């Protein structure tokens, strides 16, 4: 099937996300130290390591089950705000993922975005992971609507996420612990937007060639 998104592909995506977070763990922690609790990198690394172990021990048979395993494992193992937020993202995505093609994946990511927005009571411009996720979902939808194959659409989404990440630097945080700093939060890249951009980068890498 063209643009197929199967359990193996989604597992590869999560494995690549875990690898990138492990690689960037100290960077994420340094970013969080400037405006948060200095634990984002360590917490997310621990959670994704547990996710990879869970998927290795009991491989999921269908795409939605992969994302549900990711969600429940992150919620159980990650402290701070990132566990509930990423857990909500993957749980909402798992409940929406249907047909297993590019359109289904885009709908699942959009559902995850909406879940994070509701859970965090945040929106674009609040200096959160949504500032990377929202433009990524928009870019993915636009590319698929233009008839581009999934691998190209995911690369466009990853580029949009990176742009959204960079755009958080001058923002003043309005949500989360960073908001306590007020104007002093400006000038710092948001760690949640940074890890979200890694998640989209991982998708573009792991799902390339499936179109």
DAUR-V891399 format. One record per backbone hydrogen bond with DSSP energy under -0.5 kcal/mol. CO is the residue of the C=O (numbers start at 1). NH is the residue of the N-H. E is the energy in kcal/mol with one decimal. If there is no record, write none. Layout:
{{CO	NH	E} {CO	NH	E}}
//
This chain:
{{1	4	-1.2} {4	6	-0.5} {6	10	-2.3} {7	11	-2.3} {8	12	-2.2} {9	13	-2.0} {10	14	-2.3} {11	15	-2.4} {12	16	-2.3} {13	17	-2.5} {14	18	-2.6} {15	19	-2.0} {16	20	-2.5} {17	21	-2.5} {18	22	-2.3} {19	23	-2.3} {20	24	-2.3} {22	25	-0.8} {24	28	-2.8} {25	29	-2.1} {26	30	-2.4} {27	31	-2.4} {28	32	-2.1} {29	33	-2.1} {30	34	-1.1} {31	35	-0.9} {32	36	-2.9} {32	38	-0.7} {39	43	-2.9} {40	44	-2.4} {41	45	-2.2} {42	46	-2.3} {43	47	-2.4} {44	48	-2.6} {45	49	-2.1} {46	50	-1.8} {47	51	-2.0} {48	52	-2.5} {49	53	-2.0} {50	54	-2.3} {51	55	-2.5} {52	56	-2.1} {53	57	-2.4} {54	58	-2.0} {62	66	-1.5} {63	67	-1.8} {64	68	-2.1} {65	69	-2.2} {66	70	-2.2} {67	71	-2.4} {68	72	-2.7} {69	73	-2.1} {70	74	-2.4} {71	75	-2.5} {72	76	-1.6} {73	77	-1.9} {74	78	-2.5} {77	79	-0.5} {79	83	-0.9} {80	84	-0.6} {81	85	-2.0} {82	86	-2.8} {83	87	-2.7} {84	88	-2.4} {85	89	-2.3} {86	90	-2.4} {87	91	-2.4} {88	92	-2.8} {89	93	-2.1} {90	94	-2.3} {91	95	-1.7} {92	96	-0.7} {93	96	-1.0} {93	97	-2.0} {100	5	-4.3} {101	105	-2.4} {102	106	-2.6} {103	107	-2.2} {104	108	-2.2} {105	109	-2.7} {106	110	-2.1} {107	111	-2.1} {108	112	-2.3} {109	113	-2.5} {110	114	-2.5} {111	115	-2.1} {112	116	-2.3} {113	117	-2.4} {114	118	-2.2} {115	119	-2.8} {116	120	-2.9} {117	121	-0.8} {117	122	-1.4} {123	126	-1.7} {126	174	-2.0} {126	175	-0.9} {128	131	-1.7} {129	132	-1.4} {129	133	-2.3} {130	134	-2.8} {132	136	-1.3} {133	137	-2.6} {134	138	-2.2} {135	139	-2.5} {136	140	-2.4} {137	141	-2.5} {138	142	-2.4} {139	143	-2.5} {140	144	-2.4} {141	145	-2.3} {142	146	-1.5} {143	148	-2.2} {144	147	-1.6} {149	153	-2.4} {150	154	-2.8} {151	155	-1.8} {152	156	-2.1} {153	157	-2.1} {154	158	-2.5} {155	159	-2.3} {156	160	-2.2} {157	161	-2.4} {158	162	-2.2} {159	163	-2.1} {160	164	-2.4} {161	165	-2.5} {162	166	-2.3} {163	167	-1.8} {164	168	-0.6} {165	168	-1.4} {166	169	-1.4} {168	171	-0.8} {169	187	-3.1} {169	188	-0.8} {171	173	-0.6} {176	179	-1.3} {177	180	-1.7} {178	181	-1.6} {179	182	-1.2} {181	184	-1.9} {182	185	-2.0} {183	186	-1.5} {185	188	-1.1} {190	194	-1.6} {191	195	-2.4} {192	196	-2.3} {193	197	-1.9} {194	198	-1.5} {195	199	-1.9} {196	200	-1.9} {197	201	-2.4} {198	202	-2.6} {199	203	-1.7} {200	204	-2.3} {201	205	-1.8} {202	206	-3.1} {203	207	-2.3} {205	208	-0.7} {207	210	-1.5} {210	3	-0.6} {210	4	-0.9}}
//
